[in-house]
Amino acid sequence: MESGRMLFLARVFATHAIVGYALVRGFTDADPRVGIVFGLLPDVDLCFPAEWGWPLVHRAVTHTPLFALAIVAGAYAVTRERTIALAAGLAIGSHLAIDSLSPGGIDWLFPLETTWSPGIAVHGLFATVALWAVSIGILAWRSDVFSQFSTG
């Protein structure tokens, strides 16, 4: 794999991980590492052999609301904790939301191949910086960093 592609994938994976982490940390009491795992989970399809074909190609079955729902239900069934299910939903949902805006889109109506997208370069430099800035803002909001300034 060429170095440019490797750097691109590293940026994409890091973005999905940090967004998932920040959402879980900011809006649940679950271990935020859950956000990393579930934020990256849809890209497990990159490990599938190409000869398997659709729907086991990138941005097919693992990038659908149906998959996300199955994962959230599975997380709840295994843990019996709503917080974990919510954390899984936030993280995997953020991945789907981000990728659905990209030029490749996702199959919202899977198993129908109905990819539509506004074609935004969500994995480009500007969008990556914006996603990281929002994530850092959520982490700062949820931390105790600013509490020292609010006491008088």
Phi, psi and omega in degrees: 000136182289154186296325178298318178293320179296319178293321177300310181297322178298317179295318180296311181298316179298322179294312179299322180293313183290323178294314177300315179301312183296318180295317179293317179294321184281331190234006176219172174258010179286161174300122184297344176296338174301324179295326178293310183299308183284335175293331179265343188308317181302334181279008173300337180296343176291344179273349182284139176298140182301328183291349176292330176069185181295136013263018183258034175255171181298134180065036172248247189299323183281355178245047182229154174301327178298316177297314181300316179299317178297320180292316179296315178298319178295319178298319178291318181299322182284316187263335186058030179238120179298326181299319179292318178297318177297316179299315178299317180297317178298314184290310181291326177296323178295322178298313180295320180297314180298309183292333180291337179277342184287165180304329179284334180060190175222165178273089181297329184253030179311134021271005175284139177275092187233041183298127172222146181205148174286350175077032180279139179281068185292344176254014174278174185299312183298311181294323178297315178298318180296315179297319178294320180296316178297318179298316178295323176298318177297316179297319179294319179298322184273353182267177178268009184302319186268353183296331179293336180273343184271348178269141186245000000 
